[in-house]
Amino acid sequence: MTFAATPSPSPRPPQRSRARRFIPLGIAAWMVLEIWLLTVVAGATNGLTVFLLLVAGVIVGGYAIKRAGRRAWQNLTEGFQAESDPSAPRKPASSGERQSGSGNTVPMAGGLLLMVPGLLSDVLGLLCLFPPTGKLIQRRAEKLLTRRASYAPGSFGDAFQQARMHRPDGKVVQGEVIRDDQPPSPRRQDPPLTG
């Protein structure tokens, strides 16, 4: 049985992280901007033009996602075939191609952004699909994701950290919770197999 000191209750409620505070506001502002931009374009041209732009975005986005999905599937099957046949020669990675990933995430995100109704999301989707800007976006995203960051308590990143117990003096003790509250379930007795 493991016992630990329970932390004293905090006089203040835990603070919400900045991301949890501003993401809903950012999404609402994005939607308002998209709707305003669609009405401006519809006023400058006509509703049919806006409708055709939105339909073209869905079609091109679907094609981009399908193409990136096929490439990912092909890379996966090639990887399995290379593992099952050790005598097959391994293809060396070129300077622009890394072993860590196949590079299908940014084109899929670009296709998804094209499929979302709106002109700003279409521009961002096209930036993801254009090779030079797509590689730049991928490098920046990899840097952001691999950077060692300290997560604020209660933030989204903290949810993926290990369970920790905070002592009143601020020290962190890693461990696991073992409950002896419930009696152990009775052992299952199966009848012997007869042959």
C-alpha positions in Angstrom: 0.0 0.0 0.0 1.4 3.4 -0.9 0.7 6.5 1.2 1.5 10.0 0.3 0.9 13.4 1.7 -2.1 15.1 0.2 -1.4 18.6 -1.1 -3.1 21.4 0.8 -6.0 23.0 -1.0 -5.0 26.0 -3.0 -6.7 29.3 -1.9 -7.1 30.3 -5.6 -8.6 28.3 -8.4 -6.1 27.1 -11.0 -5.4 29.6 -13.8 -6.5 28.7 -17.3 -3.7 28.6 -19.9 -3.5 31.4 -22.5 -4.3 29.0 -25.3 -7.5 27.8 -23.7 -8.5 31.4 -23.1 -7.8 32.8 -26.6 -8.5 29.9 -28.9 -12.3 30.3 -28.8 -11.9 34.0 -29.4 -9.5 33.4 -32.3 -11.9 30.9 -33.9 -14.8 33.3 -33.6 -12.7 36.1 -35.2 -11.6 33.8 -38.0 -15.2 32.9 -38.8 -16.4 36.5 -38.8 -13.4 37.5 -41.1 -14.2 34.6 -43.5 -17.9 35.6 -43.7 -17.0 39.2 -44.2 -14.5 38.4 -46.9 -17.1 36.1 -48.7 -19.7 39.0 -48.6 -17.1 41.5 -50.0 -16.2 39.1 -52.9 -19.9 38.4 -53.5 -20.6 42.1 -53.6 -17.7 42.8 -56.0 -18.6 39.9 -58.3 -21.8 37.9 -57.7 -23.0 34.9 -55.6 -22.3 32.4 -58.4 -18.6 33.3 -58.4 -18.3 32.8 -54.7 -20.2 29.5 -54.9 -17.9 28.3 -57.7 -14.8 29.3 -55.7 -16.1 27.3 -52.7 -16.9 24.3 -54.9 -13.5 24.5 -56.6 -11.8 24.6 -53.1 -13.6 21.4 -52.1 -12.7 19.6 -55.3 -9.0 20.6 -55.2 -8.8 19.9 -51.4 -10.3 16.5 -51.9 -7.8 15.7 -54.7 -4.9 16.9 -52.5 -6.0 14.8 -49.6 -6.5 11.8 -51.8 -3.1 12.2 -53.4 -1.3 12.6 -50.1 -3.2 9.6 -48.7 -2.1 7.5 -51.6 1.5 8.5 -51.1 1.3 7.7 -47.4 -0.2 4.3 -48.2 2.5 3.6 -50.7 5.2 4.6 -48.3 3.6 2.3 -45.6 3.4 -0.7 -47.9 7.0 -0.1 -49.1 8.2 0.0 -45.5 6.4 -3.3 -44.7 7.8 -4.9 -47.8 11.4 -3.7 -47.0 11.0 -5.1 -43.4 9.7 -8.5 -44.6 12.5 -8.9 -47.2 15.8 -8.1 -45.5 17.8 -9.0 -48.7 16.1 -6.2 -50.7 18.4 -3.2 -51.1 17.5 -0.2 -49.0 16.8 3.0 -50.8 19.1 5.7 -49.3 17.3 8.9 -48.2 18.0 11.9 -50.3 19.1 15.1 -48.8 15.6 16.6 -48.9 13.9 13.5 -47.6 14.1 12.5 -44.0 13.5 9.1 -42.5 11.4 10.4 -39.6 8.3 11.2 -41.8 7.1 11.0 -45.3 5.9 14.6 -45.5 2.2 14.0 -46.1 0.9 15.9 -43.2 1.3 19.4 -44.6 -0.4 18.5 -48.0 -3.2 16.8 -46.1 -3.7 19.9 -43.9 -3.6 22.0 -47.0 -6.3 19.9 -48.6 -8.4 20.1 -45.5 -8.0 23.9 -45.3 -9.1 24.1 -49.0 -12.2 22.0 -48.2 -13.2 24.4 -45.3 -15.5 27.1 -46.7 -13.8 30.4 -46.8 -11.3 32.3 -48.8 -8.6 32.8 -46.1 -8.6 29.1 -45.4 -8.2 28.5 -49.1 -5.2 30.8 -49.2 -3.6 29.0 -46.3 -4.4 25.6 -47.9 -2.7 26.7 -51.2 0.3 27.9 -49.2 0.5 24.4 -47.7 0.3 22.8 -51.1 2.9 25.0 -52.8 6.2 23.1 -52.4 8.5 25.9 -51.1 6.1 27.3 -48.6 4.9 23.8 -47.6 8.5 22.8 -46.7 8.9 26.0 -44.8 5.7 25.3 -42.9 6.7 21.7 -42.2 10.1 22.8 -40.9 8.6 25.4 -38.6 6.0 22.9 -37.3 8.7 20.3 -36.6 10.7 22.8 -34.7 7.7 23.8 -32.6 6.7 20.2 -31.9 10.2 19.0 -31.0 11.1 22.0 -28.9 11.3 21.2 -25.3 8.6 23.3 -23.6 7.4 23.5 -20.1 3.7 23.0 -19.9 1.5 25.1 -17.6 -0.7 23.1 -15.2 -4.1 22.4 -16.7 -2.9 23.2 -20.2 -3.4 20.8 -23.2 0.2 19.8 -23.2 0.1 19.0 -19.5 -2.6 16.4 -20.2 0.0 14.2 -21.9 2.6 14.5 -19.2 3.0 11.7 -16.6 0.8 11.7 -13.5 2.6 13.6 -10.8 2.0 14.4 -7.2 2.8 17.9 -6.1 3.9 18.2 -2.4 3.1 21.3 -0.4 6.8 22.5 -0.6 6.6 22.5 -4.4 8.6 19.3 -5.1 7.3 16.9 -7.7 7.1 13.2 -6.8 6.5 10.8 -9.7 4.6 7.7 -8.8 1.4 5.8 -9.4 -1.8 5.5 -7.4 -2.6 2.1 -6.0 -6.0 1.7 -4.5 -6.8 -0.9 -1.9 -10.4 0.4 -1.4 -12.0 -2.4 -3.3 -11.7 -6.1 -2.3 -9.9 -8.2 -4.9 -12.2 -9.9 -7.3 -12.5 -13.7 -6.8 -10.1 -15.8 -8.8 -11.7 -17.4 -11.8 -11.9 -21.2 -11.7 -12.2 -22.7 -15.2 -13.1 -26.4 -15.4 -10.2 -28.6 -16.6 -9.9 -29.4 -20.2 -10.6 -33.0 -21.0 -9.1 -34.5 -24.1 
